[in-house]
Amino acid sequence: MSFKGLPFPRTESGRASLLPPTPWHYSGDLLTVEYRTDPKNVRAVLPPDVDLTNDDEDPGAVAFIWADWQSCGDDRAELLDPVRSQYKEAYVVVRCRYEGQIYSRCVFIWVDKDFALVRGYLQGYPKKMGSIHQTRPVTVGSAGPRLEKGGQFGMTLAANDRRLASATVTIEGSAESNGFVNGHAMLHHRWFPRIELDGIDSLSEVVTMSGINLDLGPVFAGSATLDLFESPTEELTLLAPEEILGGYFRSVGTTFAGGRTLR
């Protein structure tokens, strides 16, 4: 008898596993605020084996992204049981270099569902639980903004009963892309300590991944605001903004079918 499950619990059938087999499909609305901080702040959240981008590559650039996702496995079963498919996340992305190649890297991220949390651990995302909200666009009525000039969106993030971030995006027109920071393959570390808790990791890998079958909606761009708040259990303010570059709304579809181990 073999046990099945990705990753756990593992049973003979695998039905109780927290995650379905890959590939995983995602569709969602992303609100992005791009800004600049001091490059030394970015350096402070990168591991020693990862380099800061070069001076001519805007090393202090940061993207703070709110996402309202719906996801599922290949059989789409979660779509008929939406509590297993719908979740929100807020995450912070910087750019870096590893072995001479430029990557995007998620340095902080919060989600509001357990399956998204554990799925992130498998991929190398440093996910934590949080409370994430963002304004949804509407096509009827007045209880929301339209995807047109003047449309205003608000985003909030909290964890452990404390507000960590709030932001706004006001649409001014269309654009070719929803920013440049989160535009490369991701570079992550997968770390897990061994049971002796002696400072040695059972798992210590550098991995990269990219989505496939990208399906991208039009980009709506405009002005943005972003405020970060102190917390006794978070370090988000290490990346406090010094200059806001802009805000974006885009609907995104993608599929995760696995990554690649670099070390």
RAURHU-V248979 format. One record per backbone hydrogen bond with DSSP energy under -1.0 kcal/mol. CO is the residue of the C=O (numbers start at 1). NH is the residue of the N-H. If there is no record, write none. Layout:
{{CO,NH} {CO,NH}}
This chain:
{{4,11} {8,18} {11,4} {14,17} {24,256} {25,72} {26,254} {27,70} {28,252} {29,68} {30,250} {31,66} {32,248} {33,64} {34,245} {34,246} {35,62} {36,242} {36,243} {38,41} {39,43} {40,44} {42,45} {43,46} {47,50} {51,97} {54,57} {58,61} {60,37} {62,35} {63,93} {64,33} {65,91} {66,31} {67,89} {68,29} {69,87} {70,27} {72,25} {73,76} {76,79} {77,80} {78,81} {81,84} {82,85} {82,86} {85,71} {87,69} {88,112} {89,67} {90,110} {91,65} {92,107} {92,108} {93,63} {94,105} {96,103} {97,51} {98,101} {101,98} {103,96} {104,187} {105,94} {108,92} {109,128} {110,90} {111,130} {113,117} {114,118} {115,119} {116,120} {117,121} {118,122} {119,123} {120,124} {120,125} {125,127} {128,111} {131,158} {133,156} {145,138} {146,148} {148,151} {151,171} {153,169} {154,135} {155,167} {156,133} {157,164} {157,165} {158,131} {159,162} {162,159} {164,229} {165,157} {166,227} {167,155} {168,225} {169,153} {170,223} {171,150} {173,221} {185,104} {186,209} {188,207} {190,205} {192,202} {192,203} {194,197} {200,194} {203,192} {205,190} {206,262} {206,263} {207,188} {208,260} {209,186} {212,255} {215,253} {219,175} {220,249} {221,172} {221,173} {222,247} {223,170} {225,168} {227,166} {235,238} {236,239} {237,240} {243,36} {246,34} {247,222} {248,32} {249,220} {250,30} {251,217} {252,28} {253,215} {254,26} {255,212} {256,24} {260,208}}
